[in-house]
Amino acid sequence: MRLTLQMLISHGRVARRIGLGPESRIHMLRNILTGLVRHERIETTKVRADEVRFYAEKLIDYAKKGDTDEKAMKMASFWLTEKDLVPKLFKVLAPRFENHSTGYTRMAQIPNRENLDRAQMAVLEYKGNPFPPLYPVKKENELNLINQLLKGYREERARVPNIGTP
Amino acid sequence: MATRTACQVFRRRFSSAAAALHPSPAEIRSRRNAVFSREQERQRALYPRIEKIEVSLRGPGLDGTLLIMNKGMSTPLSCARHLTEYHVDNSALALVDGELWPLHQPLTDSCTLTLLTFNDSDPTLLNEAYWRSCSALLGQVLETAFKDDYTVELLNTLEIPVTSGAFCCDVVLDPQLDSWTPSPESLRSLTRGAQQLIHHNLAWEPLEVAPSVALEVFSHSRCKQEEVEQKASDSPKGTVMLYRCGDHVLLSGGPLVARTGLCSQYEVTAMHSLGQGPWGHHRRTQGLSLPLQLQAHHTIWRRLRQRAEKLVRTVNISVLYLTQPADRSLSAFQGLLDGCPDNCLLHVLPTP
């Protein structure tokens, strides 16, 4: 190849370089994806989680075609290194996301790793997993004073509807 | 003209005699204060030696904590001070062995203690106590608001649910003020008086007294004495709870919260006339308040305040005659109660 300056500058290039090369990148992502299908919630570096996300969702799209489809089966058997997860994918994960069209995964950033590298970490999960939610929902207490006053206010408005405040 | 000067002469000559018959409100207040302090000292002197009691705490994150406190001297507030500043600032009432206990009342035995805050999972009891304290504060403001020439009588306040939208203080003013209706400016000045008390952050000191002491405290008010007698007959132990805020002693139907500083937004919204009662021209003063931990946005506050200006109707249920057998539930009569005008009496009699 011609050795140009453009080769050394990577402005605007979106493809990430992970591992030793493109093949190494696919193998690494395959391992992470297998872990995700087995555990349904994993913790890795932010960059790897972001890369795996695309492949995780595409895998579910393939799984939705059904296990009789040859292409789907080939994809599943390539991407899942532990073969006992192939039936789990087709029988558990695919039916779970029947009514979803996109967005089968969720990523949440967590504090950096404690090691020397201080890598940015993230949690990647398939939605509908049995664990407690990543972002806990804050429930408003119906019985506290201000809510009771508002309840009385709403009931009165329902009982005597005003003509309309000017 | 001559009669007018004669009247003035008589008034001046005999004003000292009149003052002896009707002491000024300031004097009445100081006398009540003195009796209260005396009784408080006497009750404190009942525990000359320090004895220790074990208080075990209940609550989120506190289960199993054991505190060694002094008998007759330590209050739930002192237990909270052993924990954190958050507990001191946010706890308004305590539950001692399942019974509501004001924060400043001394503990007498080893017990289990729960500190109640406004953000608990079930603050219903605390909400009722807060509503009661707000009406007590309103009563205190009304007693001190008028000039010394006019007498103010606070009547027995009924238990008002929080959902009714406003707390009430029933009051009978001097007969000279029968034709006076408060303008928005006067309501605003009453609000300012209440805000002053809140700013001073005065504690409501509880004291459990025998009815005779309570009758002595309220010796100048026949209406209050009747209330004392009624409360003494209602209570299981035959004692009456008095509360003191600053230098003002009052009677209450239930426990009050710890201090005035717990209220943040407080407004006196309206004063309605309820016609002639047994003590005179009966007036109902209404107000709205929210605690420090649950402040409302001004838009919400404005709507709640508009609602609080409307008259709050209460129904006195004393006795209902049941023709059916006693196991018939009272929910059947709810429809009757809804549309009733205030002060209507339904008679409830237990079947023999």
Interface residues (C-beta under 8 A of the other chain):
Chain A: N141 L143 N144 L145 I146 Q148 L149 L150 K151 G152 Y153 E155 E156
Chain B: F118 N119 D120 S121 D122 P123 T124 N127 Y130 V162 T163 S164 G165 L290 P291 L294 A296 I300 R303 L304 R307
